[in-house]
Amino acid sequence: MKPVITQHIRAIHDYPKAGIVFRDITPLLADGPAFQQTIDHLVERYREAGITKVVGIEARGFIFATALAYALGIGFVPLRKPGKLPGKTLQQKYQLEYGDDALELHADALTATDKVLIIDDLLATGGTVLAGVALVEQAAAQLHECAFIITLNDLPGVQRLNDAAIPYYTLCEF
């Protein structure tokens, strides 16, 4: 059963601009039992899945991905904004409503034998996670699933993942 975490997600209206309702996870992170329940639920979901790496998307995805990787006793792999990783990287560009962005992955971070879970805090338009999926594919690793703490149903992320036949899981929806 999914943990009830919606009461720990704060709605901030008109942030970062007018008309936007920002879903703030910091109350969830600040409440030890609620955060623990969130990670414990993810551990139960993925314990027997054969996952070898948890991939977290910068920056809030790191919080959940590292805690889950630790609890599962497996590796964590960061997906970072360009120029943040030393050494050779793979890069995937994606479109935002207001321009372009990109994610990078160390070229040697994943192998064809890895079974990967991608985690981010929020699924909105889907551009960031689709870039992450493309990087996992470039590395020849196997994607198990994408996981989110929050999904915003009024934005196109769910439809984009469904259209691409990418499996995903979310803890709460708004």
C-alpha positions in Angstrom: 0.0 0.0 0.0 1.3 3.5 -0.9 2.1 5.8 2.0 -0.1 8.7 2.5 2.3 11.6 1.9 0.1 14.2 0.4 -0.3 16.0 3.7 3.5 16.5 3.7 3.5 18.1 0.2 3.0 21.9 0.4 1.3 23.8 -2.4 2.9 27.2 -3.0 0.8 29.3 -5.4 2.3 31.6 -8.0 5.8 30.2 -7.6 8.1 30.5 -9.5 5.7 32.6 -11.6 2.0 33.6 -11.6 -0.4 30.8 -12.3 2.0 28.0 -11.2 1.3 25.8 -8.2 4.7 24.6 -6.9 4.6 21.2 -5.1 7.1 21.6 -2.3 8.6 18.3 -0.9 10.7 20.0 1.8 8.0 19.3 4.5 8.1 15.6 3.5 11.9 15.6 3.9 11.8 17.4 7.2 9.4 14.9 8.7 11.6 11.9 9.6 8.8 9.3 9.9 7.1 10.4 6.6 10.4 10.4 4.8 11.3 7.0 6.2 7.9 5.6 5.2 8.4 6.9 1.7 11.8 5.2 1.3 10.6 2.1 3.0 7.7 1.8 0.5 10.1 2.2 -2.4 12.4 -0.5 -0.9 9.5 -2.9 -0.7 8.5 -2.2 -4.2 12.0 -2.7 -5.7 13.7 -5.1 -3.3 13.1 -8.2 -5.5 13.2 -6.4 -8.9 16.9 -7.2 -9.6 17.8 -3.6 -9.9 21.6 -3.0 -9.9 21.7 0.8 -10.1 19.4 3.7 -9.0 19.8 6.7 -11.2 18.8 10.0 -9.7 18.0 13.2 -11.7 19.6 16.4 -10.5 18.8 17.8 -8.0 15.8 16.6 -5.9 15.9 13.2 -7.4 19.2 12.7 -5.7 17.6 12.8 -2.3 15.3 9.9 -2.9 17.7 7.9 -5.2 20.6 7.9 -2.8 18.4 6.9 0.2 16.9 4.1 -1.8 20.2 2.9 -3.3 21.7 2.8 0.3 18.7 0.8 1.6 18.9 -1.7 -1.3 22.7 -2.0 -1.0 23.2 -1.0 -4.6 24.9 1.8 -6.5 23.7 5.3 -7.1 24.3 7.0 -10.5 23.7 10.8 -10.8 22.3 12.5 -13.9 23.7 16.0 -13.9 23.4 19.3 -15.7 26.1 19.8 -18.3 29.6 20.5 -17.1 29.1 19.1 -13.6 30.7 15.7 -14.1 34.4 15.2 -14.6 35.6 12.8 -17.3 33.9 11.5 -20.4 30.2 11.9 -20.4 27.1 11.0 -22.5 24.7 13.9 -23.1 21.1 14.2 -23.9 19.4 17.5 -24.8 15.7 18.1 -24.2 13.2 20.9 -24.6 11.7 23.0 -21.8 8.8 25.3 -22.1 11.2 28.2 -22.1 14.3 26.8 -23.9 16.6 23.8 -24.0 18.5 21.9 -21.4 20.5 18.8 -21.1 21.5 16.0 -18.8 24.8 14.1 -18.6 25.9 10.7 -17.4 29.4 9.4 -16.9 30.1 7.3 -19.9 31.3 4.4 -17.7 28.6 4.7 -15.0 26.3 2.0 -16.5 26.9 -1.2 -18.5 24.8 -3.6 -20.5 24.5 -5.8 -17.4 22.8 -3.1 -15.3 19.1 -3.0 -14.6 18.2 0.6 -13.8 15.6 2.5 -11.8 15.4 6.2 -12.6 14.0 8.4 -9.8 13.0 12.0 -9.7 10.9 13.9 -7.3 8.3 15.1 -9.8 6.8 14.1 -13.2 5.5 17.2 -14.9 6.1 17.6 -18.7 8.3 14.5 -18.9 11.2 16.1 -20.8 13.8 15.5 -18.1 12.9 11.9 -17.4 12.7 11.1 -21.1 16.3 12.5 -21.4 17.3 10.3 -18.6 15.8 7.3 -20.3 17.6 8.1 -23.5 20.9 8.3 -21.5 20.3 4.9 -19.9 19.6 3.5 -23.4 22.8 5.2 -24.8 24.7 3.4 -22.0 23.1 0.1 -23.2 21.6 -0.6 -19.7 18.2 -2.0 -19.2 15.5 0.3 -17.8 13.3 -1.3 -15.2 11.1 1.6 -14.4 10.9 5.3 -13.6 9.7 6.4 -10.2 8.3 9.7 -8.9 7.2 11.0 -5.6 4.7 13.3 -7.3 2.9 13.3 -10.6 1.1 16.4 -11.9 -1.8 15.0 -13.9 -2.7 18.2 -15.6 0.7 18.3 -17.5 1.7 16.0 -20.4 4.4 13.9 -18.6 2.1 10.9 -18.0 0.9 10.9 -21.6 4.5 11.2 -22.9 5.7 8.2 -20.9 2.6 6.2 -21.9 3.2 7.1 -25.6 6.8 6.0 -25.3 5.8 2.7 -23.5 8.0 3.6 -20.5 6.9 2.0 -17.3 6.6 4.3 -14.3 5.4 4.5 -10.7 4.3 7.4 -8.6 3.5 7.8 -4.9 1.0 10.6 -5.2 -0.8 12.6 -7.8 -2.1 16.2 -8.0 
